[in-house]
Structures are given as structure tokens and as C-alpha cells.
Amino acid sequence: MGKLAAKRATVKLLAAALCVLAFSSAVFAADKTYKIKVGNTTDPDHPLNVCLEEAAKLMREKSGGRLDATVFPSSQLGSLRTITEGLQMGTIEMGTQSPGGLASFMPLYGVLELPYLYSSHADAYKIVDGPIGNELDEMFRKKTGVRVLGYVLNFHRNVTNSKRPIKHPEDFKGLKLRVPETKSIMDTIALLGATPIPMGFGEVYTSLSQGIIDGQENPVSVIWASKLYEVQKYLSMTGHAYSPAVVTISDQFYESLPEDLQKIIVESVAEVRASTREAVERQDQDLVTQLKEKGMEINEVDVTEFRKLMEPLYKAFVDENGPEAAEFLKRIRESL
């Protein structure tokens, strides 16, 4: 055999070996099971956890078991911040957050959760699902290594306490209120005159029952699911912030997946989003009625009184985060 023929034979053998290797890799990838731990802080029967359980079920079914997703509710994997840090470190694959919580990693994200920014659920969906939300999501992925999969539902945040109804801003004065580790919410509560106490949600019920704090602020679904009516007398419908629940995933983990499984994850989250949003909006009023039946005193407020007090907070947000923050805030206001 001449040198040229020998070289051609070697090339053919190498090509055949590469084909076998590629085929073997493809078969291995198709057979491999990817375990996904989904971290969440809400109780098992909370709408957000129900949504995540449904998404996990869809991932398992659509992938034929190749995606083995398990939801861990009730802060089993830690606080919201701990979960996001786990996504960065690769110890957790998926989790939940809020824009305010994400702002502790990228302050600009806080623009989505500024108080009294939206007048309706539809307003919030328009922003977070649209170009503004998408731009912030991509900026966050590049900065932190955490990918936003979508905003599955929005909640009005309202205040409960054991001292008195809150009907006017001055009623906040002197109250110690638990808040999440979210700068926009901490600043809002402080601006209204109460003392914000950052605390993991897992500690809230006990702290309320022992009188360590006077109250807290959360959507009515959280108040109901966590049985806060057992340790709180007053619920005031302040609606001081919309808090979109964000589903996130480790970008490193996401990029390690075959494309078909990436698509299944994205589709599964998108599929449960619409039904969850509708369910939550229907549920809110029903839960207010049920909380009344549990003995809570519930009052509405005139939000115009509260909204007028928020301009210093908007200005402070822009001053702290620069021209980019001013531009995003301007775009949001012009879009609504």
C-alpha cells in the first residue's frame, strides 16, 4: 500500500471512530437523567408551590423521565437569597425569587418592584413579559450566571399587624414589621414610618406569636397558606407593591442540557404560567372572605395618599443606580 493510500485509510478509520463516538455520546445524552432540585420558600399548598409542582410534573412527563425535577417547599433549601446563591454555585438547579430579591444581586432589577408603580395585574405583566423585562433578564444572566425562565404570577403585597388597622400612612408609625431582604420593600416600609425588620420567612410565624415583631407584609395567599390569621388581627389592603414571582435556573446547568431538554423546561414553565395567573387573580377575593371568617379585621385604604409619599423613593432609586435606572423607570411609566 502506498503512502497516499495508507493516509486515506487512516482518515477513513478516524472518521469512522468519530462517528461511533458521536453516536455513543448522543445515545448517552438521550439516556442520561438530569436531577433538578427546585428551591421554594412558600408552603406546599401555596399557589406558587402548586405552580412549581405542576411545572416539575410536566418536565418529567415531556422528557420521559430524563428530567427528574423535585420541588422543595417551605424553605427546605434555604431563604430566597440562599436559593439564588445555590444557583450561582451549582448546588441547586432551579428556584424562585422576586425582582426585589434579584435586586440584591443586581440593583437595577429593583425598578420592577418599586411601590405603587402598577395599577393592575395586566400592567405588571405587560412590563415583565415584554422588552423591558427581557432586557433586565439578560443583563442579570450575564452578571450572575442565573437565567430567568419567566414571571409566573403577581401578587399585591398587603400589611398585617396585631396593633391596629392601617388606614392612613401615619398608622404605620411605631410598628415593627417583618420584610424580606428586598431593598425596595424595606425602603417603602421605612418611608411610611414603620421599622422594617429583615427576616427569613420561616421565622415569621414564631416571631409574630412571641411578639418579637408586630406584623408583616405579604400577599393574601401567603397570609392564608401560612395561617398568619392565627397570630395577626388586622389585615390592611395597602397594595403597596406588586411582587412578581420569578422562576430561575442555573445558567451553567441549563447550558449543560441537550437542546430538547432546554426547550422542555422553558415550555413547561410557560405552560403553567397562564393558568396560575388566572387562578391567583380569582383566588385573592375568595381568600379575603375566608380570612374574615377566621376572625381577621380587614380594611381597604385610599392608595392615593400612600402613592404621593413614594416620589422620594423613586428619586433615591435613580440617584443610587444612575442614568440607566432613570431610563428604565421612564420607559416603564411611558408604557403604562
KAZILIN-V9537 format. One record per pair of residues at least 12 apart in sequence whose C-alpha atoms are under 8 Angstrom apart, sorted by the first residue. I is the first residue (numbers start at 1). J is the second residue. D is the distance in Angstrom with one decimal. If there is no record, write none. Layout:
i=[I:I]
j=[J:J]
d=[D:D]
This chain:
i=[29:30:31:32:33:33:33:33:34:34:34:35:35:35:35:36:36:36:36:36:36:36:37:37:37:37:37:37:37:37:38:38:38:38:38:38:38:38:38:39:39:39:39:39:39:39:39:39:39:39:39:40:40:40:40:40:40:40:40:40:40:40:41:41:41:41:41:41:41:41:41:42:42:42:42:43:43:43:43:44:44:45:46:46:46:47:47:47:48:48:48:49:49:51:51:51:52:53:53:54:55:55:55:55:56:56:56:56:56:57:58:59:59:59:62:63:63:67:74:75:79:79:80:80:80:81:81:83:83:84:84:84:87:87:87:87:88:88:88:88:90:90:90:92:93:93:93:94:94:94:94:95:95:95:96:96:96:96:97:97:97:97:98:98:98:98:99:99:99:99:99:99:100:100:100:100:100:100:100:101:101:101:103:103:104:104:104:105:106:106:107:108:108:108:108:109:110:110:111:111:111:111:112:113:113:113:113:114:114:114:114:115:115:115:115:115:115:115:115:116:116:116:116:116:116:117:117:118:118:121:123:124:124:124:127:127:128:129:129:132:132:132:141:145:145:145:146:146:146:146:147:147:147:147:148:148:148:148:149:149:149:149:149:149:150:150:150:150:150:151:151:151:151:151:152:152:152:152:152:152:152:152:152:152:152:153:153:153:153:153:153:153:154:154:154:154:154:155:155:155:155:155:156:156:156:156:156:156:156:156:157:157:157:157:157:157:157:157:157:157:158:158:158:158:158:158:158:158:158:158:159:159:159:159:159:159:159:159:160:160:160:160:160:160:160:160:161:161:161:161:161:161:161:161:162:162:162:162:162:162:163:163:163:164:165:165:165:165:165:165:166:166:166:167:167:167:167:167:168:168:168:168:169:169:169:169:170:170:172:172:172:173:173:173:174:174:174:175:175:175:175:175:176:176:176:176:176:176:176:177:177:177:177:177:177:177:177:177:177:178:178:178:178:178:178:178:178:178:179:179:179:179:179:179:180:180:180:180:181:181:181:185:186:187:188:188:191:191:191:192:197:204:205:205:205:208:208:209:215:220:220:220:221:221:221:224:224:229:229:229:229:232:233:233:233:234:234:234:235:235:235:235:236:236:236:236:237:237:237:237:238:238:238:239:240:247]
j=[258:66:66:66:65:66:67:68:66:67:68:67:68:69:70:67:68:69:70:92:93:94:69:70:71:72:92:93:94:95:52:69:70:71:72:92:93:94:95:71:72:73:75:76:77:78:83:92:94:95:96:71:72:73:74:75:76:77:80:83:95:96:73:74:75:76:78:79:80:201:202:73:74:75:222:73:74:225:226:73:74:225:221:222:225:221:276:280:153:245:276:71:73:272:273:276:71:70:71:272:268:269:271:272:68:69:70:71:268:69:268:264:265:268:264:261:264:261:202:202:200:201:96:97:101:97:101:95:96:96:97:146:145:146:249:250:144:145:146:250:250:252:253:250:249:250:253:247:248:249:250:247:248:249:245:246:247:248:245:246:247:248:243:244:245:246:112:113:243:244:245:246:112:113:182:183:184:185:243:180:181:182:182:183:181:182:183:144:140:143:321:136:321:324:325:136:183:184:317:325:328:329:128:184:241:242:243:184:185:241:314:184:185:188:240:241:242:307:310:239:240:241:242:307:310:241:333:242:336:154:336:154:242:244:332:335:151:150:151:328:331:332:251:250:251:252:248:249:250:251:248:249:250:251:246:247:248:249:246:247:248:249:266:269:246:247:248:269:270:244:245:246:247:273:244:245:246:247:269:270:272:273:274:276:277:244:245:246:273:276:277:280:242:243:244:245:277:219:242:243:244:245:218:219:220:239:240:241:242:243:217:218:219:220:238:239:240:241:242:243:217:218:219:220:235:236:237:238:239:240:215:216:217:218:235:236:237:238:215:216:217:232:233:234:235:236:177:214:215:216:232:233:234:235:214:215:231:232:233:234:214:233:234:234:234:235:236:297:298:299:236:299:301:236:299:300:301:302:301:302:305:306:192:193:305:306:192:193:192:193:194:192:193:194:193:194:195:193:194:195:214:215:194:195:196:197:213:214:215:189:194:195:196:197:213:214:215:216:217:196:197:198:199:204:213:215:216:217:196:197:198:199:216:217:198:199:200:201:198:199:200:241:198:313:310:313:309:310:313:309:213:216:226:228:231:231:232:231:232:284:287:288:283:284:287:287:291:291:294:295:296:296:295:296:297:296:297:298:296:297:298:299:298:299:300:301:298:299:300:301:300:301:303:303:306:269]
d=[7.3:7.8:7.1:6.3:7.0:4.3:5.9:6.7:5.9:5.1:5.9:6.2:4.7:5.9:7.9:7.0:5.9:4.4:6.2:7.5:5.4:6.8:6.1:5.3:6.2:7.1:5.7:5.5:6.1:8.0:7.9:7.0:6.0:4.6:5.9:7.0:6.4:4.5:5.0:6.2:5.2:6.6:7.3:7.4:5.7:7.7:6.1:7.3:6.3:4.4:6.6:7.2:5.9:4.7:6.5:5.9:7.6:7.4:7.4:7.8:6.0:5.8:5.4:4.5:4.0:7.4:7.4:6.5:6.7:7.5:7.9:5.8:5.0:7.0:7.4:5.8:4.9:6.5:6.8:5.8:6.9:6.6:6.7:6.8:5.7:7.4:7.3:6.9:7.8:7.6:8.0:7.8:6.7:6.4:7.7:6.3:6.8:7.7:6.2:7.0:5.3:5.6:7.8:6.3:8.0:5.2:6.5:7.2:7.8:7.5:5.8:6.3:6.1:6.1:6.7:6.8:7.1:7.5:7.3:6.8:6.1:7.6:6.9:5.9:7.2:7.9:7.0:6.2:7.6:7.8:7.5:7.7:8.0:6.5:6.6:4.7:6.8:6.0:6.4:6.3:6.7:7.6:7.3:7.5:5.7:5.4:6.6:7.4:5.6:4.2:6.3:5.9:5.3:6.3:6.7:5.4:4.7:5.8:6.0:5.1:6.7:7.3:6.2:5.8:5.2:5.5:6.2:6.2:7.2:6.9:7.8:7.2:7.6:5.9:4.9:6.6:6.4:7.6:7.8:8.0:6.6:5.2:7.4:7.6:7.9:6.9:7.3:7.4:6.8:7.8:7.1:8.0:6.6:8.0:6.2:6.7:7.7:6.4:7.9:7.2:7.3:6.4:7.6:6.8:6.4:6.3:6.3:6.0:7.8:6.7:7.4:7.5:7.6:6.9:5.4:4.6:7.4:7.7:7.1:7.6:5.6:5.7:7.7:6.0:7.9:7.5:7.9:7.2:7.8:6.7:6.4:7.6:7.6:8.0:6.9:7.8:7.0:7.7:7.4:7.5:8.0:7.6:7.3:6.5:5.4:6.9:6.7:5.9:4.9:5.2:5.6:5.3:6.1:5.3:7.0:6.1:4.5:6.5:7.5:5.5:5.4:6.9:6.4:7.1:5.9:5.5:7.4:7.1:7.2:6.1:5.6:4.5:6.3:7.5:7.3:5.9:6.3:7.1:7.6:7.8:7.5:4.6:7.5:6.9:6.7:5.7:5.6:7.9:6.9:6.6:4.9:7.4:6.3:5.6:4.1:6.1:7.2:5.6:5.4:5.3:6.3:7.9:7.6:5.4:7.9:5.1:7.2:5.9:4.7:6.5:6.1:4.6:4.4:7.5:7.3:5.2:6.0:5.4:6.2:6.9:5.2:5.4:5.8:7.1:7.3:6.2:5.1:5.1:5.1:6.6:7.3:5.9:4.2:6.6:5.9:5.4:6.7:6.5:5.3:5.6:6.1:6.4:7.4:5.4:4.4:6.2:7.8:5.4:3.9:6.5:5.5:6.4:5.4:6.8:5.7:6.3:7.6:5.0:5.2:6.1:7.0:7.7:7.6:6.4:5.7:7.1:6.3:7.8:7.8:7.1:5.7:7.8:7.8:7.2:7.3:7.2:5.3:7.7:7.1:7.8:7.3:7.6:5.8:7.5:7.3:6.3:7.3:7.0:6.2:5.4:5.0:7.4:4.6:4.9:7.1:5.6:7.0:8.0:4.9:6.1:6.0:7.4:6.0:4.8:6.2:6.6:5.3:5.2:6.5:7.9:6.8:6.1:5.2:5.7:6.0:5.9:4.7:4.7:7.3:5.9:4.5:5.8:6.2:7.3:6.7:6.3:4.5:7.0:6.0:5.7:4.9:6.4:6.3:6.6:5.4:6.0:6.7:7.4:5.5:7.0:7.9:7.7:7.6:7.3:7.6:7.3:7.8:7.9:7.9:7.8:7.9:8.0:7.7:6.6:7.4:6.2:7.6:5.5:7.2:6.6:6.8:7.0:8.0:6.8:7.0:7.0:7.0:6.8:6.7:7.4:6.3:7.3:7.2:5.0:6.2:5.6:4.9:6.0:6.6:6.1:4.8:6.6:5.7:5.0:6.1:7.2:7.4:6.2:5.0:6.2:7.0:6.0:6.9:7.7:7.9:7.9]
